[in-house]
Amino acid sequence: MTEKIKEQILDIRFIDVADMHDINGVRWMAEDLGHSELVEFMNNHLEEYVAYIDTGETDRAFEEAVAKEKIHIPQYFHVAGMMDFHGSVDITDPCYDRDVRCRMNDVKIAEGKYGCFIRKDENAKNPEDANRVLTIGIYLGGNASTRQVFEKIGTIGVDAGLAGFFHNKPDYSDEEWSRLCEEMNGRDTYLEEGCFFSSSGDGDGEYPVFAERNHDGEITSLEIRFFKDDEEEGGED
């Protein structure tokens, strides 16, 4: 097995964090990514492929890469960290309680750790706009690859100029909300156990939420897009 084939196997481990013994699934993703060497290797040396996966080398390489933040980061994306959302997220402005209608609750996602990224407007003509957040997203395994294909799954409202992803978001008391606002002061993003959110582009409004799914139909990436140009990229990103 060549080093190139090992790299292609690791690519798939990043993108789907799937069962690498799912031969048909791995082959499907390899074909989709144009990894022809891996497809040919699996077609002709399947036992050797399985034996390699059984060594655990791919999992160790994946964990080391995540630990070193060697993850797929397109240009202009900024890494906030990695988080496990335990299979479901609330997508909302943190100021909203659970009974507010303009949020999305209990959106089911694939299990695993997600890379928490934002994308800024670093090509802005006005330098003052360069720090605006265009997109906030979570990506299974830390992959924010531009190869992904997204679909719009809903919209959320924003009233405090903030939005993001939460696992079982609590309804904040006035004291808790004041403390959170103080901690967010002067920052683009906020990341702690169970929550990841950022400033919302130009501020308040209604914003679309996009999802990307794996071949089993599970959501593996979510994005909130704060500007029209980003919203129009609802096909292939």
N, C-alpha and C positions, 0 to 999 in steps of 0.2 A: 504493500500500500504506500503510495507516494505521499509526501507532505502536502501536496496540493489537494489530494482527496481528503486528507485529515482536516484541512482548513475548510473544505466545503461541508464536511460533516458538522464541524463546529458552527459554521454559518447557520445551518438548519437548527442546531441546538439553541442558538441565540433567537432565531426568528420565531420559533413555535414553542420552544420548551416542551415539546411533545414526548410521547413514548418513542424513543429511538428504535425500539423493536417493532414498531408499526411499519412494516416494510413498504406496504403500498403507500402509506401516508408520507414517509420519508422520500420515496421515489417520486411521488407527485410533486412535493415541494422542490426537489432537486431539478426536476424538469421545468417547473415554473420559474426557477431562478437561473436557468441556463447552465446548471452545473452538469454538463454532459459527461465529464470524466467520472463523476460519482454515479450517475445513472448507469454508465457502461460497466463500472466496477460492480455495482449491485447486481446487474444482469448476469455477469459472468463469474463473480466470486462472492456469492451471497453468504456462504458459510464463513468466509474470512471477515466480511463486514460484521456479521453477528458476533463473532469471536472478539473483534476489536471493541464493539460496544460493550460486551460483557466485562472487559478489563476495567471499565470505569474511567478510562483516560479522557474521554470527551467531557464527562461530568466534571472532572477535576480541572480541565482546561477552562471550561465554562465558568466555574466558581472563581478561579484565579483571575480570569479576565474581568468579571464583574467586580471583584474586590479591588482591582486596580483601575476600575472604571474604563476598561478597554472595551467599550460598547459602541454599537453603531450609532453615531451621532452626526446627522447631516449638518451642513454649514448653517450657522446662525442659531443652532439649538444650544441651550445651556442646561447642564445637568444640575438638578437640585439634590437628587439622591435616589435610593432604591427603597421600595416599600411593599409589604404584603397587605393587600386589601381583603384577604380571606374570602374571596369569591363574590363579593358584592360591593357596590359603591353607591353613595348618594352624590348626585351632581347638582351643585347649588352654590349660591351666594352664602357665605357662612353666617350672614345675619338672619337668614330665614329659618323659622321653626319648621318642624316636620309637616305641619298641616297646611303650609302655604302651597298654593297650587302651581306656582311657576318654578318648580324644581322637579328633578327626576330622582325617585327613591328606589333603592334596592335593585339597581341595574346589575344583572348577573354577568360575571366575567370569569374567564378561565383562572384556575388556581395558579399561584406562583408569585414571585416577586416582580414588581413593575418598576421600570425606570421612570422617574418623574422629571419631565423636561418642560422648558418654556422656549418659545422662539420669539426673538425680539425684532424690531423694525430697523435693523442695522443698515439697511439701504435707503433709509428715509432721506429725502432731500433736505428737510429741516433738521439740523442736528439735535434740536430739542425733542424731536420725535424718536430718536434712536433707541431710547430705553422703553418705548411702549411695547407691551406684550401683545404679540399678534395671535399666538396660540399657546394654550397650556394643554399638555397631554400626558397620559400614562401608557407605557408600552411594555408588554410582557417580555421579561428577560432583558430589558434595556434596549430593545431594538426600535429605533425611530426611523427605520429605513424608508427612503423615498420610493421603494418598490411597492409599498402597501396600497391597497385599494379600499377606500372608505365609503360608507353610506351614512346619510343623515338619519338619525334615529329620534330626534326631538329638538326642543329648544328649552332654554332656561331664562329666567329673568334675573337681572342684577340691579340691586338698589343701594349697595354700599361700595360699588366700584371694585368688588372682589368676586372671584368665582373659582371653583375647583372641585376636588374629588375627596370624598370622606367615606370611611367605613363606620356605619352606624353613628352618623353625626348626632351629637346631643343638641338639645335646645339650650342655648347659652343664657345664663342669667345676665342681668344688667352689669353686674360686677365682672363676670367672666368675659362678656363682650368688650367692656372697657379695657380690660387687661390685654385681650387679644389685639385690639386696635393699637394699643401702645406698643406692643411687641412688633407689630407689622409696620409701624411708622418708619418711613425711609427705606423700606425694603420692597423688592419686586415679588418675592415669593416667601411662603411660609410652609415649613415641612416639619411635622412631628408625628408621633405614632398615631395612625388613624386619619390623618388629614394632610392634604397638599393643595394649596390654592395660591393664587397670584392676583396682582392688579389686573383689571379687565380692560385692556386697550385704552379707549378714550373715556371709559367710565360706565355709567348705568345704561341699561337698555335690555334688549332681548337678543340672545345669542344662540347659534345652532350648535348642536352636539353631534359629532361624527364617530362612527365605530368601524373597526376592521375586525374581521372574523377569520378563524382558521378553517381548515377543510371540514371540521366537525360542526361548524356553525357557532362555536364559542367565540365570544368577544375577547380579543387579545390586545386591542388598543382602543383608547378613547381620546378624543380631542374636543376642546371647546375653542371655537374660532371667533375671534373678536372683530375681524374686519371683513368687508365684503369680498375682497380678492381671495382671502383664505376660504370663505364659504363657497366660492365658485369652484374651488379645487376639490369638489366632492367626489370626483372620479379617482383617477390614479394620481396620487400625491407626488 
